[in-house]
Amino acid sequence: MEIRKYDHQKIEKKWQKFWEREGVFKAKESRQPKLYVLDMFPYPSGEGLHVGHPRGYVGSDVLANYYRLNGYTVLHPMGFDAFGLPAENAAIKVGVHPAQNTAKNIRRFSEQLKMFGFSYDWSRVINTSAPEYYRWTQWLFNLLYRQGLAYQKEAYVNWCPKDKTVLANEQVVHGCCERCGTEVVQQQRKQWFFKITEFADELLLGLNKLDWPESTKELQRNWIGRSEGAELTFAMDDQRGSIKVFTTRADTIFGATYLVLAPEHPMVKKIVVPEQAEAVDNYLKQAARKTERERVTDTKIKTGVFTGAYAINPATKKEVPVWVADYVLSSYSHGAIMAVPAHDERDHDFATTFKLPIVEVVESEGEKLPYTGHGRLINSGKFNGRSSQAAGGEMANEFGGKPTVQYRLRDWLISRQRYWGAPIPILYNREERPMPVEDKDLPIKLPDDVEFKPTGQSPLVSSRKFARIPLKYKKQGAVRREFDTMDTFVCSSWYFLRYADPRNPRLFASRPQLNYWLPVDIYVGGAEHATGHLLYARFITKVLHRLGLIDFEEPFRVLRHQGLILGEDNEKMSKSRGNVVNPDEVLEGFGADALRMYEMFMGPFDQSLPWSTAGIEGVRRFLNRVWSLVPQKQAPITDRAIHKLIKKVTGDIEQMRFNTVVSSCMEFVNLAMDRGITEPTLEKLVMLMAPMTPHIAEEIYHKLGHEQSIFTVTWPKFDPRLLIEDLVTVAVQVDGKLRGTLSVAPTATEDEVRDLAVVLPSLAVHLEGKKIIKSHYVSGRIINLIVK
């Protein structure tokens, strides 16, 4: 058969215009079951997409198209996470206003996304930097403030000296600013927080109900870090106060040989002796250059300094030295721990480094210390011989402890000293008390008369327009505005709700629209957002549910992660490595369908895999073969072949095994080219390919005489009767001698064949009074039963 190339540029533009003109992918409420399929929306801060970006979008689009063809009313929207420091820095770099640069990037991203033929409902597109959107982000802030869930406090934060702004933990890499590479320091500043800790238990319990990757759920569980234990008090030996600690192992208190304070603990400067003051001060400066995340993860080398002070162990009544070390965090366990080096790995490493006493109090039965399990108590006074696990509560009570639950989770710091974000809707009076701007006066718009100079304050400080306070608020005592803007994660914590009703000027979304479309049924995006966006979106959803504004407690029913597409050098794509593949060139040379199909064919959807030019060339050749298929009135290709393909593709799409969808289609097309194909069979084939390769499928479908879009018809169904396998004859032996035959399916297992063999009438006399001890099966040919 002659292989013909199709003109992908002409065909793809034709159908993209058709779909837009006819509104084929517009989401409309109906009596059919609904499905909300969502991508994590992109940051339009760069110069456009590379071929790695669309992989998740292709996967979600395959699902959206598949479920449309199966009769679902599908909502599949797209928008832009347009605020944030990256977008602001990108604008400053090119010397234009962030609003202008972001608008330009959004146009560029939109053009590229449309070139892929994604089935987005573009009528619902949102832009988080548009006032009509961030008005509702500000409304959300006010809602939390009125509920006591938004508040101010002094806190240590990640501070970039060059960008002059607070950074989230996720924006700090190896102790440096993710964007500019400057070493980050810890700085105490008055900041705004959202009280996510109030929902810690709800966030933990809710994970059990979600169809998410277990690894992602475990990351959130560890990030929340719920611990049950006891609060104990160690009095200072010189009566200068006391130190509270939290421990989950009160049973080991007799083995507490020293205390460790976090560098930020308020007692550090109160108890340090003069001889140690300089050493402690130097250590505090050193610790300030590390983020909390680094302090938790970089634990191989222990650092610390002795304060010179001592506390009293309430169990042993002995003095224990008080140290300062950065492996203890101020946000957990009161910022202080009782160190039990015989039974904790971090404490053991620290004690070994600084030659501190190690006292075993839980018998390790010869195991190497530190022993972290439970067992018989030793060196523990009247508790000797008791089970450590059973005695823990009694010991805590004996030494003045009280039951306590602690969390590793901290409240969400949302203040940013930057311009390009949603302004925090707060005014202040002369006493610096916050005064929220009324909902009816939102949005507080970003001004355009700002200077983008890193001063340590938001550029909004320089704006005369922004500084003006409306008369009615002046009369109420307002003297200045809040100049900080909100973390961009606040914008993305609720965007999926706005898609349900994106043009509503009166509400963030109407109740009927929310009830119809939400929650999101399938969410596709990167695993790197496990403890950031995904946690924050769950928190905001639970707040709105608690307040009775929505009827669901979780935002995303099913979550799936896509793997990265690496460069051909097997490294992550980046300009610095020079391994970025521009999708524009690929789309021009091979077409959107080839790129879509190749990205699904590369391997399992959740695995990271290297780009291969040879690979996409092979997929394009396959599409040319599909284009070359000429339907015949009759063809020897069996009905069973297409029905097997329907069953295979249907199951694999629903399980997101996209790579095997492609390989199965390739096998079928090879068969069709060899034996020929009828028009009804070709029609079924292109329908099966339509979710992944919509342009060529739509073109062939219309060439077969249809006028409506292929996405308005019904997914083909397979006939189970045609899937029954041909039977094969299996010889049945007993101890190597032929005693009968069986007719079985070629896919039958050894157990299935053996169960059928033992009831054969011809075997009865040979098995009477004997026991089958094992069998040997040569698939589809022979089974030998060994008896005794």
CORJO-V696689 format. One record per residue. N is the residue number from 1. PSI is psi in degrees with one decimal (* if undefined). Layout:
BEGIN
n=N psi=PSI
n=N psi=PSI
END
This chain:
BEGIN
n=1 psi=135.6
n=2 psi=129.9
n=3 psi=121.6
n=4 psi=142.8
n=5 psi=140.1
n=6 psi=153.8
n=7 psi=89.8
n=8 psi=-35.3
n=9 psi=-44.4
n=10 psi=-46.4
n=11 psi=-43.4
n=12 psi=-41.9
n=13 psi=-39.5
n=14 psi=-48.8
n=15 psi=-30.0
n=16 psi=-41.9
n=17 psi=-40.7
n=18 psi=-48.1
n=19 psi=-39.7
n=20 psi=-44.2
n=21 psi=-41.7
n=22 psi=-3.9
n=23 psi=37.5
n=24 psi=-35.0
n=25 psi=12.5
n=26 psi=133.4
n=27 psi=122.6
n=28 psi=134.6
n=29 psi=144.8
n=30 psi=-178.9
n=31 psi=-3.9
n=32 psi=158.6
n=33 psi=144.0
n=34 psi=157.5
n=35 psi=124.1
n=36 psi=109.6
n=37 psi=122.5
n=38 psi=141.4
n=39 psi=150.7
n=40 psi=120.0
n=41 psi=152.2
n=42 psi=160.4
n=43 psi=117.8
n=44 psi=56.1
n=45 psi=-10.2
n=46 psi=-158.0
n=47 psi=4.6
n=48 psi=-175.4
n=49 psi=153.0
n=50 psi=174.4
n=51 psi=-14.5
n=52 psi=-29.6
n=53 psi=-41.7
n=54 psi=-2.7
n=55 psi=-46.4
n=56 psi=-37.5
n=57 psi=-38.4
n=58 psi=-45.4
n=59 psi=-46.1
n=60 psi=-32.7
n=61 psi=-36.6
n=62 psi=-44.3
n=63 psi=-44.6
n=64 psi=-46.2
n=65 psi=-41.3
n=66 psi=-46.8
n=67 psi=-28.4
n=68 psi=-47.0
n=69 psi=-17.8
n=70 psi=16.7
n=71 psi=4.5
n=72 psi=148.4
n=73 psi=112.9
n=74 psi=131.9
n=75 psi=118.1
n=76 psi=86.7
n=77 psi=172.9
n=78 psi=147.9
n=79 psi=-166.8
n=80 psi=126.5
n=81 psi=80.8
n=82 psi=-15.3
n=83 psi=171.4
n=84 psi=163.9
n=85 psi=-42.1
n=86 psi=-42.6
n=87 psi=-38.5
n=88 psi=-44.8
n=89 psi=-37.6
n=90 psi=-39.4
n=91 psi=-42.4
n=92 psi=-38.8
n=93 psi=-39.3
n=94 psi=-0.6
n=95 psi=29.9
n=96 psi=165.3
n=97 psi=140.7
n=98 psi=-35.7
n=99 psi=-41.7
n=100 psi=-46.1
n=101 psi=-39.6
n=102 psi=-42.1
n=103 psi=-40.0
n=104 psi=-44.4
n=105 psi=-36.5
n=106 psi=-41.3
n=107 psi=-41.2
n=108 psi=-47.8
n=109 psi=-42.9
n=110 psi=-43.9
n=111 psi=-45.2
n=112 psi=-45.1
n=113 psi=-38.0
n=114 psi=-28.4
n=115 psi=-21.5
n=116 psi=-11.4
n=117 psi=26.8
n=118 psi=144.4
n=119 psi=46.4
n=120 psi=149.5
n=121 psi=92.3
n=122 psi=-12.2
n=123 psi=-13.6
n=124 psi=9.7
n=125 psi=139.3
n=126 psi=154.6
n=127 psi=112.9
n=128 psi=-14.5
n=129 psi=2.1
n=130 psi=134.9
n=131 psi=-34.9
n=132 psi=-18.4
n=133 psi=-52.5
n=134 psi=-10.1
n=135 psi=-41.1
n=136 psi=-22.6
n=137 psi=-41.4
n=138 psi=-38.9
n=139 psi=-39.4
n=140 psi=-41.3
n=141 psi=-48.1
n=142 psi=-40.3
n=143 psi=-46.7
n=144 psi=-36.7
n=145 psi=-44.0
n=146 psi=-27.2
n=147 psi=4.2
n=148 psi=17.1
n=149 psi=-2.1
n=150 psi=126.9
n=151 psi=167.4
n=152 psi=146.6
n=153 psi=160.8
n=154 psi=134.2
n=155 psi=151.7
n=156 psi=132.1
n=157 psi=160.8
n=158 psi=123.3
n=159 psi=126.0
n=160 psi=114.3
n=161 psi=-25.6
n=162 psi=-51.2
n=163 psi=-12.8
n=164 psi=52.0
n=165 psi=159.1
n=166 psi=141.6
n=167 psi=142.1
n=168 psi=158.5
n=169 psi=-35.7
n=170 psi=-17.4
n=171 psi=5.1
n=172 psi=122.3
n=173 psi=119.5
n=174 psi=39.9
n=175 psi=4.5
n=176 psi=156.9
n=177 psi=129.6
n=178 psi=-34.6
n=179 psi=-47.3
n=180 psi=-10.1
n=181 psi=3.8
n=182 psi=142.1
n=183 psi=128.4
n=184 psi=143.7
n=185 psi=161.8
n=186 psi=130.6
n=187 psi=141.2
n=188 psi=124.9
n=189 psi=156.4
n=190 psi=122.4
n=191 psi=162.0
n=192 psi=140.1
n=193 psi=151.5
n=194 psi=138.1
n=195 psi=66.5
n=196 psi=-25.3
n=197 psi=-24.9
n=198 psi=-18.6
n=199 psi=15.7
n=200 psi=-48.4
n=201 psi=-39.6
n=202 psi=-39.5
n=203 psi=-36.7
n=204 psi=-51.0
n=205 psi=-36.3
n=206 psi=-25.9
n=207 psi=-29.3
n=208 psi=-20.8
n=209 psi=-5.2
n=210 psi=141.0
n=211 psi=76.1
n=212 psi=159.6
n=213 psi=133.5
n=214 psi=-32.9
n=215 psi=-36.4
n=216 psi=-41.1
n=217 psi=-37.8
n=218 psi=-36.6
n=219 psi=-41.9
n=220 psi=-40.4
n=221 psi=-44.8
n=222 psi=-35.8
n=223 psi=-40.1
n=224 psi=-42.1
n=225 psi=57.8
n=226 psi=130.2
n=227 psi=132.3
n=228 psi=133.7
n=229 psi=-147.8
n=230 psi=149.9
n=231 psi=124.0
n=232 psi=152.7
n=233 psi=129.0
n=234 psi=112.5
n=235 psi=145.1
n=236 psi=146.1
n=237 psi=-20.4
n=238 psi=17.2
n=239 psi=18.2
n=240 psi=52.8
n=241 psi=-163.2
n=242 psi=166.8
n=243 psi=124.6
n=244 psi=139.1
n=245 psi=155.7
n=246 psi=136.1
n=247 psi=144.8
n=248 psi=-3.1
n=249 psi=65.6
n=250 psi=-22.1
n=251 psi=-14.2
n=252 psi=13.7
n=253 psi=-31.7
n=254 psi=-17.0
n=255 psi=7.3
n=256 psi=105.8
n=257 psi=-5.1
n=258 psi=163.6
n=259 psi=152.0
n=260 psi=129.0
n=261 psi=146.9
n=262 psi=150.4
n=263 psi=-27.4
n=264 psi=-3.4
n=265 psi=132.2
n=266 psi=-20.5
n=267 psi=-16.9
n=268 psi=-51.8
n=269 psi=-17.5
n=270 psi=-34.1
n=271 psi=-14.5
n=272 psi=135.4
n=273 psi=154.0
n=274 psi=-39.0
n=275 psi=-23.3
n=276 psi=-1.1
n=277 psi=-45.0
n=278 psi=-43.1
n=279 psi=-41.3
n=280 psi=-42.6
n=281 psi=-42.1
n=282 psi=-39.4
n=283 psi=-38.4
n=284 psi=-38.4
n=285 psi=-39.7
n=286 psi=-43.3
n=287 psi=-30.2
n=288 psi=-15.3
n=289 psi=-1.9
n=290 psi=145.2
n=291 psi=163.1
n=292 psi=-36.5
n=293 psi=-41.1
n=294 psi=-36.7
n=295 psi=-30.5
n=296 psi=-40.2
n=297 psi=-31.2
n=298 psi=76.5
n=299 psi=7.0
n=300 psi=-41.1
n=301 psi=118.2
n=302 psi=132.9
n=303 psi=154.8
n=304 psi=175.7
n=305 psi=142.9
n=306 psi=134.0
n=307 psi=-17.2
n=308 psi=-5.9
n=309 psi=160.9
n=310 psi=147.5
n=311 psi=170.5
n=312 psi=123.5
n=313 psi=118.8
n=314 psi=-17.2
n=315 psi=-48.2
n=316 psi=-17.0
n=317 psi=16.8
n=318 psi=154.9
n=319 psi=138.5
n=320 psi=135.6
n=321 psi=148.3
n=322 psi=118.9
n=323 psi=166.7
n=324 psi=130.6
n=325 psi=144.5
n=326 psi=-2.8
n=327 psi=-8.5
n=328 psi=132.4
n=329 psi=141.9
n=330 psi=-22.8
n=331 psi=-1.0
n=332 psi=139.9
n=333 psi=40.3
n=334 psi=13.2
n=335 psi=19.9
n=336 psi=146.2
n=337 psi=150.4
n=338 psi=123.2
n=339 psi=124.5
n=340 psi=82.3
n=341 psi=-20.9
n=342 psi=-15.8
n=343 psi=22.6
n=344 psi=130.7
n=345 psi=-46.1
n=346 psi=-43.5
n=347 psi=-37.3
n=348 psi=-43.8
n=349 psi=-42.2
n=350 psi=-46.2
n=351 psi=-38.5
n=352 psi=-42.8
n=353 psi=-43.3
n=354 psi=12.3
n=355 psi=51.5
n=356 psi=156.1
n=357 psi=143.1
n=358 psi=115.2
n=359 psi=118.9
n=360 psi=126.9
n=361 psi=-11.6
n=362 psi=118.5
n=363 psi=124.0
n=364 psi=-6.5
n=365 psi=47.8
n=366 psi=-9.6
n=367 psi=152.4
n=368 psi=136.8
n=369 psi=148.3
n=370 psi=137.8
n=371 psi=117.0
n=372 psi=2.4
n=373 psi=-170.4
n=374 psi=165.6
n=375 psi=-156.0
n=376 psi=132.9
n=377 psi=137.8
n=378 psi=161.2
n=379 psi=34.6
n=380 psi=37.4
n=381 psi=-133.5
n=382 psi=-8.8
n=383 psi=-1.8
n=384 psi=137.8
n=385 psi=-14.6
n=386 psi=159.3
n=387 psi=127.2
n=388 psi=-37.7
n=389 psi=-40.1
n=390 psi=-31.0
n=391 psi=-10.9
n=392 psi=-48.5
n=393 psi=-41.8
n=394 psi=-38.7
n=395 psi=-40.5
n=396 psi=-43.5
n=397 psi=-39.2
n=398 psi=-35.5
n=399 psi=29.5
n=400 psi=16.0
n=401 psi=157.9
n=402 psi=140.8
n=403 psi=135.4
n=404 psi=148.0
n=405 psi=130.8
n=406 psi=155.5
n=407 psi=144.3
n=408 psi=-26.1
n=409 psi=134.9
n=410 psi=158.9
n=411 psi=152.4
n=412 psi=112.8
n=413 psi=117.4
n=414 psi=-5.4
n=415 psi=137.0
n=416 psi=133.9
n=417 psi=53.0
n=418 psi=170.0
n=419 psi=-47.3
n=420 psi=77.8
n=421 psi=172.3
n=422 psi=120.5
n=423 psi=139.2
n=424 psi=124.0
n=425 psi=62.4
n=426 psi=139.4
n=427 psi=164.3
n=428 psi=145.0
n=429 psi=-173.7
n=430 psi=-25.4
n=431 psi=8.4
n=432 psi=24.7
n=433 psi=135.1
n=434 psi=143.8
n=435 psi=107.6
n=436 psi=140.9
n=437 psi=136.6
n=438 psi=148.4
n=439 psi=-38.1
n=440 psi=-16.2
n=441 psi=7.1
n=442 psi=151.9
n=443 psi=152.1
n=444 psi=108.8
n=445 psi=151.1
n=446 psi=134.0
n=447 psi=167.4
n=448 psi=-1.3
n=449 psi=68.8
n=450 psi=157.4
n=451 psi=131.6
n=452 psi=72.3
n=453 psi=133.0
n=454 psi=101.1
n=455 psi=-8.4
n=456 psi=-10.3
n=457 psi=161.4
n=458 psi=141.3
n=459 psi=-16.6
n=460 psi=-22.1
n=461 psi=-31.6
n=462 psi=-4.4
n=463 psi=121.6
n=464 psi=-37.4
n=465 psi=-46.4
n=466 psi=-31.7
n=467 psi=-20.4
n=468 psi=135.2
n=469 psi=126.5
n=470 psi=148.4
n=471 psi=-41.2
n=472 psi=-31.1
n=473 psi=-31.1
n=474 psi=-40.3
n=475 psi=-25.6
n=476 psi=-1.2
n=477 psi=5.0
n=478 psi=135.0
n=479 psi=-19.8
n=480 psi=163.7
n=481 psi=163.1
n=482 psi=128.4
n=483 psi=-14.3
n=484 psi=152.1
n=485 psi=169.7
n=486 psi=146.9
n=487 psi=136.9
n=488 psi=-20.5
n=489 psi=-22.2
n=490 psi=-41.7
n=491 psi=-41.0
n=492 psi=-3.6
n=493 psi=-10.2
n=494 psi=4.7
n=495 psi=-32.1
n=496 psi=-22.7
n=497 psi=-38.1
n=498 psi=-29.9
n=499 psi=-25.6
n=500 psi=-26.7
n=501 psi=63.9
n=502 psi=-14.2
n=503 psi=11.5
n=504 psi=119.6
n=505 psi=-8.1
n=506 psi=-24.0
n=507 psi=156.8
n=508 psi=-26.8
n=509 psi=144.5
n=510 psi=151.3
n=511 psi=-45.6
n=512 psi=-40.4
n=513 psi=-41.5
n=514 psi=-43.8
n=515 psi=-31.5
n=516 psi=-47.9
n=517 psi=-32.4
n=518 psi=156.3
n=519 psi=172.8
n=520 psi=130.6
n=521 psi=-40.5
n=522 psi=121.8
n=523 psi=130.0
n=524 psi=127.8
n=525 psi=-175.4
n=526 psi=144.6
n=527 psi=-16.5
n=528 psi=-10.7
n=529 psi=12.3
n=530 psi=-46.8
n=531 psi=11.6
n=532 psi=-103.8
n=533 psi=-45.9
n=534 psi=-34.6
n=535 psi=-42.3
n=536 psi=-39.6
n=537 psi=-38.3
n=538 psi=-40.9
n=539 psi=-50.8
n=540 psi=-39.7
n=541 psi=-42.4
n=542 psi=-33.8
n=543 psi=-50.0
n=544 psi=-35.9
n=545 psi=-42.9
n=546 psi=-34.9
n=547 psi=0.8
n=548 psi=19.1
n=549 psi=-19.0
n=550 psi=163.2
n=551 psi=7.1
n=552 psi=152.1
n=553 psi=-19.1
n=554 psi=138.7
n=555 psi=-31.9
n=556 psi=109.7
n=557 psi=-52.4
n=558 psi=132.4
n=559 psi=133.1
n=560 psi=141.0
n=561 psi=139.7
n=562 psi=147.5
n=563 psi=161.1
n=564 psi=152.5
n=565 psi=116.0
n=566 psi=169.0
n=567 psi=170.1
n=568 psi=-15.4
n=569 psi=6.8
n=570 psi=17.1
n=571 psi=159.2
n=572 psi=136.7
n=573 psi=130.5
n=574 psi=152.3
n=575 psi=-37.4
n=576 psi=-31.7
n=577 psi=-14.9
n=578 psi=24.9
n=579 psi=16.2
n=580 psi=133.9
n=581 psi=119.8
n=582 psi=122.8
n=583 psi=-25.3
n=584 psi=-42.0
n=585 psi=-38.6
n=586 psi=-43.0
n=587 psi=-38.9
n=588 psi=-41.2
n=589 psi=-34.0
n=590 psi=-25.5
n=591 psi=156.1
n=592 psi=-40.2
n=593 psi=-40.3
n=594 psi=-41.9
n=595 psi=-43.8
n=596 psi=-49.2
n=597 psi=-39.1
n=598 psi=-43.0
n=599 psi=-25.3
n=600 psi=-25.1
n=601 psi=-17.3
n=602 psi=-35.7
n=603 psi=-174.0
n=604 psi=140.2
n=605 psi=-32.9
n=606 psi=6.6
n=607 psi=145.0
n=608 psi=132.1
n=609 psi=150.2
n=610 psi=145.5
n=611 psi=145.6
n=612 psi=118.4
n=613 psi=-38.4
n=614 psi=-33.9
n=615 psi=-44.8
n=616 psi=-29.2
n=617 psi=-39.1
n=618 psi=-39.9
n=619 psi=-39.5
n=620 psi=-38.6
n=621 psi=-38.2
n=622 psi=-44.8
n=623 psi=-34.4
n=624 psi=-36.8
n=625 psi=-40.6
n=626 psi=-43.2
n=627 psi=-29.3
n=628 psi=-8.7
n=629 psi=127.6
n=630 psi=117.5
n=631 psi=143.4
n=632 psi=162.2
n=633 psi=-38.1
n=634 psi=147.2
n=635 psi=143.2
n=636 psi=-9.4
n=637 psi=129.6
n=638 psi=155.3
n=639 psi=-33.1
n=640 psi=-33.1
n=641 psi=-46.0
n=642 psi=-34.7
n=643 psi=-33.5
n=644 psi=-39.8
n=645 psi=-42.1
n=646 psi=-47.7
n=647 psi=-43.6
n=648 psi=-49.8
n=649 psi=-41.9
n=650 psi=-50.9
n=651 psi=-39.9
n=652 psi=-37.7
n=653 psi=-45.2
n=654 psi=-28.1
n=655 psi=4.1
n=656 psi=35.0
n=657 psi=67.7
n=658 psi=-31.8
n=659 psi=-36.1
n=660 psi=-21.3
n=661 psi=-47.2
n=662 psi=-46.5
n=663 psi=-36.3
n=664 psi=-40.4
n=665 psi=-38.6
n=666 psi=-43.4
n=667 psi=-41.8
n=668 psi=-42.6
n=669 psi=-38.0
n=670 psi=-41.8
n=671 psi=-42.4
n=672 psi=-37.1
n=673 psi=-30.6
n=674 psi=-40.1
n=675 psi=-13.0
n=676 psi=166.7
n=677 psi=141.5
n=678 psi=164.6
n=679 psi=-45.7
n=680 psi=-35.4
n=681 psi=-40.4
n=682 psi=-39.5
n=683 psi=-43.7
n=684 psi=-39.9
n=685 psi=-49.0
n=686 psi=-29.0
n=687 psi=-38.1
n=688 psi=-30.7
n=689 psi=-17.9
n=690 psi=-41.5
n=691 psi=-32.3
n=692 psi=-38.9
n=693 psi=74.7
n=694 psi=-32.8
n=695 psi=-52.8
n=696 psi=-32.9
n=697 psi=-43.4
n=698 psi=-40.9
n=699 psi=-47.5
n=700 psi=-39.2
n=701 psi=-41.2
n=702 psi=-33.6
n=703 psi=-23.2
n=704 psi=6.3
n=705 psi=8.0
n=706 psi=148.1
n=707 psi=-33.8
n=708 psi=163.7
n=709 psi=145.9
n=710 psi=-23.4
n=711 psi=3.8
n=712 psi=0.2
n=713 psi=-174.7
n=714 psi=136.3
n=715 psi=134.4
n=716 psi=146.0
n=717 psi=144.7
n=718 psi=152.8
n=719 psi=110.9
n=720 psi=-28.8
n=721 psi=-28.0
n=722 psi=-3.8
n=723 psi=-1.4
n=724 psi=125.2
n=725 psi=150.3
n=726 psi=142.4
n=727 psi=149.9
n=728 psi=155.8
n=729 psi=126.9
n=730 psi=126.6
n=731 psi=135.4
n=732 psi=121.7
n=733 psi=150.9
n=734 psi=117.6
n=735 psi=40.1
n=736 psi=-0.8
n=737 psi=134.3
n=738 psi=125.4
n=739 psi=-0.8
n=740 psi=-178.8
n=741 psi=158.3
n=742 psi=149.0
n=743 psi=117.8
n=744 psi=164.6
n=745 psi=145.8
n=746 psi=-18.8
n=747 psi=3.0
n=748 psi=142.0
n=749 psi=168.1
n=750 psi=-42.1
n=751 psi=-41.8
n=752 psi=-43.4
n=753 psi=-41.7
n=754 psi=-40.8
n=755 psi=-35.8
n=756 psi=-36.1
n=757 psi=-41.1
n=758 psi=-15.6
n=759 psi=5.3
n=760 psi=130.3
n=761 psi=-35.8
n=762 psi=-12.6
n=763 psi=-11.6
n=764 psi=-48.5
n=765 psi=-30.3
n=766 psi=-17.0
n=767 psi=-7.6
n=768 psi=125.1
n=769 psi=8.3
n=770 psi=160.8
n=771 psi=131.3
n=772 psi=117.8
n=773 psi=-25.0
n=774 psi=172.4
n=775 psi=157.5
n=776 psi=128.1
n=777 psi=124.0
n=778 psi=111.5
n=779 psi=125.8
n=780 psi=5.4
n=781 psi=-55.3
n=782 psi=144.8
n=783 psi=132.8
n=784 psi=120.6
n=785 psi=125.4
n=786 psi=123.9
n=787 psi=165.5
n=788 psi=*
END
